[in-house]
Amino acid sequence: MTDETQQLSNDEVSTSDDAAIDMTALEATLEYIRPALQADGGDLILLGVDGGTVNLQMVGACGGCPLSTMTLKAGIERILTDRVPGVEVVNAS
């Protein structure tokens, strides 16, 4: 795994004081999602959490893919909102 695709540790992830998201559950769910992205040559990096919003960066093949928005909303956001209490929106940069 390269530095670009390596997920940031809890200490490096920016969170707001009012974040109601369980970071352990969030990270476990991202690890559940990650193999599907990696199978297509991509990955994601958790940039931070702000309230109910999770901010991710799509990297590798996912970073330039025209379908990454659909993957984000129909896949990643749906899974995170189902599995991690407090997640309302997922944004990618």
Backbone as CSV, one residue per row, in Angstrom:
resi,resn,N_x,N_y,N_z,CA_x,CA_y,CA_z,C_x,C_y,C_z
1,MET,0.856,-1.183,0.000,0.000,0.000,0.000,0.890,1.231,0.000
2,THR,0.606,2.176,-0.845,1.405,3.389,-0.919,0.929,4.393,0.111
3,ASP,1.732,5.431,0.329,1.338,6.484,1.260,0.057,7.161,0.805
4,GLU,-0.133,7.244,-0.537,-1.316,7.915,-1.075,-2.597,7.190,-0.692
5,THR,-2.547,5.859,-0.673,-3.761,5.089,-0.397,-3.881,4.668,1.056
6,GLN,-2.922,5.004,1.866,-2.970,4.619,3.267,-3.945,5.511,4.022
7,GLN,-4.839,4.868,4.771,-5.827,5.627,5.539,-5.145,6.368,6.679
8,LEU,-5.590,7.554,6.945,-5.045,8.348,8.033,-5.458,7.751,9.369
9,SER,-4.606,7.888,10.367,-4.938,7.397,11.698,-5.925,8.343,12.370
10,ASN,-6.515,7.902,13.477,-7.468,8.731,14.216,-6.883,10.089,14.578
11,ASP,-5.592,10.127,14.920,-4.967,11.374,15.317,-4.850,12.354,14.162
12,GLU,-4.800,11.855,12.925,-4.604,12.703,11.765,-5.914,13.114,11.105
13,VAL,-7.021,12.477,11.473,-8.312,12.771,10.860,-8.934,13.948,11.577
14,SER,-9.373,14.942,10.807,-9.999,16.104,11.429,-11.441,15.780,11.787
15,THR,-11.805,16.074,13.001,-13.175,15.864,13.461,-13.650,17.108,14.174
16,SER,-14.939,17.380,14.073,-15.488,18.510,14.813,-15.839,18.046,16.216
17,ASP,-15.979,18.990,17.121,-16.285,18.650,18.502,-17.658,18.005,18.653
18,ASP,-18.581,18.304,17.735,-19.931,17.785,17.871,-20.161,16.513,17.052
19,ALA,-19.092,15.880,16.593,-19.231,14.667,15.789,-19.863,13.565,16.628
20,ALA,-20.970,13.027,16.135,-21.669,11.969,16.840,-21.415,10.625,16.179
21,ILE,-20.405,10.550,15.336,-20.102,9.336,14.591,-19.079,8.516,15.347
22,ASP,-19.359,7.230,15.501,-18.440,6.303,16.140,-17.291,6.036,15.166
23,MET,-16.118,6.563,15.458,-14.984,6.451,14.551,-14.544,5.003,14.374
24,THR,-14.675,4.190,15.397,-14.301,2.777,15.275,-15.211,2.083,14.273
25,ALA,-16.511,2.328,14.359,-17.464,1.741,13.416,-17.236,2.285,12.014
26,LEU,-16.927,3.566,11.898,-16.673,4.173,10.602,-15.450,3.536,9.945
27,GLU,-14.366,3.429,10.674,-13.143,2.842,10.122,-13.338,1.378,9.759
28,ALA,-14.077,0.632,10.580,-14.351,-0.778,10.274,-15.178,-0.900,8.997
29,THR,-16.129,-0.010,8.819,-16.969,-0.044,7.623,-16.177,0.355,6.388
30,LEU,-15.287,1.326,6.511,-14.433,1.696,5.385,-13.519,0.533,4.993
31,GLU,-13.042,-0.214,5.974,-12.225,-1.397,5.683,-13.051,-2.477,4.990
32,TYR,-14.339,-2.547,5.283,-15.256,-3.474,4.618,-15.440,-3.082,3.142
33,ILE,-15.503,-1.781,2.867,-15.722,-1.258,1.516,-14.447,-1.316,0.670
34,ARG,-13.323,-1.062,1.294,-12.037,-0.876,0.607,-11.672,-1.980,-0.397
35,PRO,-11.825,-3.270,-0.108,-11.420,-4.301,-1.078,-12.141,-4.195,-2.433
36,ALA,-13.386,-3.780,-2.432,-14.112,-3.630,-3.693,-13.503,-2.510,-4.533
37,LEU,-13.099,-1.428,-3.904,-12.455,-0.331,-4.622,-11.070,-0.738,-5.111
38,GLN,-10.334,-1.440,-4.254,-8.989,-1.858,-4.607,-8.993,-2.873,-5.742
39,ALA,-10.037,-3.665,-5.850,-10.141,-4.637,-6.937,-10.195,-3.952,-8.291
40,ASP,-10.664,-2.718,-8.323,-10.738,-1.941,-9.562,-9.604,-0.930,-9.676
41,GLY,-8.606,-1.026,-8.803,-7.441,-0.145,-8.886,-7.575,1.172,-8.149
42,GLY,-8.572,1.287,-7.291,-8.781,2.529,-6.555,-8.692,2.328,-5.062
43,ASP,-8.990,3.375,-4.333,-8.999,3.323,-2.877,-9.628,4.611,-2.381
44,LEU,-9.747,4.719,-1.071,-10.272,5.938,-0.471,-9.474,6.282,0.761
45,ILE,-9.468,7.564,1.066,-8.783,8.077,2.252,-9.812,8.865,3.053
46,LEU,-9.897,8.583,4.328,-10.775,9.332,5.221,-10.092,10.652,5.564
47,LEU,-10.696,11.751,5.116,-10.128,13.071,5.382,-10.604,13.643,6.703
48,GLY,-11.832,13.319,7.090,-12.343,13.836,8.344,-13.843,13.700,8.451
49,VAL,-14.333,14.084,9.604,-15.753,14.020,9.917,-16.155,15.377,10.469
50,ASP,-17.281,15.892,9.999,-17.800,17.168,10.484,-19.276,16.971,10.775
51,GLY,-19.614,16.785,12.040,-20.997,16.477,12.402,-21.386,15.147,11.805
52,GLY,-22.414,15.132,10.966,-22.864,13.908,10.313,-22.303,13.730,8.918
53,THR,-21.334,14.563,8.538,-20.750,14.502,7.202,-19.384,13.838,7.252
54,VAL,-19.205,12.829,6.401,-17.926,12.143,6.279,-17.269,12.640,4.998
55,ASN,-16.030,13.079,5.101,-15.283,13.578,3.951,-14.208,12.573,3.562
56,LEU,-14.269,12.131,2.305,-13.349,11.131,1.786,-12.604,11.691,0.582
57,GLN,-11.491,11.076,0.265,-10.793,11.354,-0.980,-10.713,10.049,-1.746
58,MET,-11.192,10.061,-2.988,-11.113,8.897,-3.858,-9.764,8.987,-4.569
59,VAL,-8.976,7.907,-4.531,-7.640,7.914,-5.123,-7.482,6.746,-6.082
60,GLY,-6.372,6.754,-6.798,-6.111,5.702,-7.771,-7.099,5.793,-8.916
61,ALA,-7.535,4.648,-9.414,-8.478,4.614,-10.535,-9.787,5.296,-10.172
62,CYS,-10.170,5.269,-8.903,-11.425,5.900,-8.467,-11.339,7.423,-8.537
63,GLY,-10.152,7.964,-8.384,-9.986,9.405,-8.397,-10.336,10.054,-9.719
64,GLY,-10.101,9.369,-10.819,-10.377,9.945,-12.121,-11.533,9.299,-12.850
65,CYS,-12.221,8.385,-12.186,-13.298,7.639,-12.836,-14.560,8.495,-12.948
66,PRO,-15.178,8.518,-14.138,-16.409,9.297,-14.294,-17.592,8.733,-13.495
67,LEU,-17.499,7.478,-13.077,-18.576,6.872,-12.294,-18.328,6.946,-10.788
68,SER,-17.267,7.646,-10.375,-16.955,7.691,-8.943,-18.049,8.371,-8.132
69,THR,-18.762,9.333,-8.711,-19.868,9.985,-7.994,-20.977,8.981,-7.714
70,MET,-21.270,8.128,-8.690,-22.295,7.104,-8.487,-21.823,6.090,-7.439
71,THR,-20.568,5.694,-7.514,-20.004,4.775,-6.520,-20.112,5.384,-5.135
72,LEU,-19.809,6.663,-5.039,-19.843,7.350,-3.753,-21.256,7.396,-3.184
73,LYS,-22.212,7.858,-3.970,-23.571,8.058,-3.463,-24.363,6.754,-3.369
74,ALA,-24.339,5.938,-4.411,-25.152,4.718,-4.433,-24.499,3.579,-3.666
75,GLY,-23.202,3.650,-3.468,-22.503,2.572,-2.795,-21.994,2.955,-1.423
76,ILE,-20.963,3.786,-1.407,-20.285,4.117,-0.153,-21.211,4.832,0.823
77,GLU,-21.917,5.860,0.359,-22.808,6.603,1.259,-23.918,5.708,1.800
78,ARG,-24.491,4.873,0.946,-25.570,3.980,1.390,-25.070,3.012,2.458
79,ILE,-23.911,2.423,2.234,-23.353,1.480,3.206,-23.029,2.189,4.526
80,LEU,-22.396,3.356,4.451,-22.035,4.071,5.677,-23.266,4.516,6.464
81,THR,-24.300,5.012,5.778,-25.497,5.448,6.505,-26.236,4.255,7.114
82,ASP,-26.150,3.095,6.484,-26.784,1.886,7.027,-26.027,1.326,8.226
83,ARG,-24.706,1.366,8.188,-23.888,0.669,9.182,-23.335,1.541,10.299
84,VAL,-23.235,2.853,10.062,-22.597,3.729,11.056,-23.600,4.785,11.514
85,PRO,-24.091,4.667,12.750,-25.028,5.662,13.264,-24.411,7.057,13.246
86,GLY,-25.216,8.026,12.827,-24.771,9.406,12.806,-24.320,9.901,11.452
87,VAL,-23.991,8.986,10.521,-23.564,9.409,9.185,-24.803,9.825,8.403
88,GLU,-24.786,11.056,7.910,-25.891,11.592,7.128,-25.496,11.813,5.681
89,VAL,-24.290,12.304,5.444,-23.826,12.649,4.093,-22.382,12.228,3.950
90,VAL,-22.027,11.793,2.741,-20.642,11.483,2.431,-20.223,12.342,1.241
91,ASN,-19.120,13.065,1.398,-18.583,13.919,0.336,-17.208,13.398,-0.056
92,ALA,-16.867,13.577,-1.320,-15.526,13.194,-1.784,-14.880,14.362,-2.483
93,SER,-13.564,14.441,-2.325,-12.812,15.484,-3.034,-11.801,14.832,-3.943
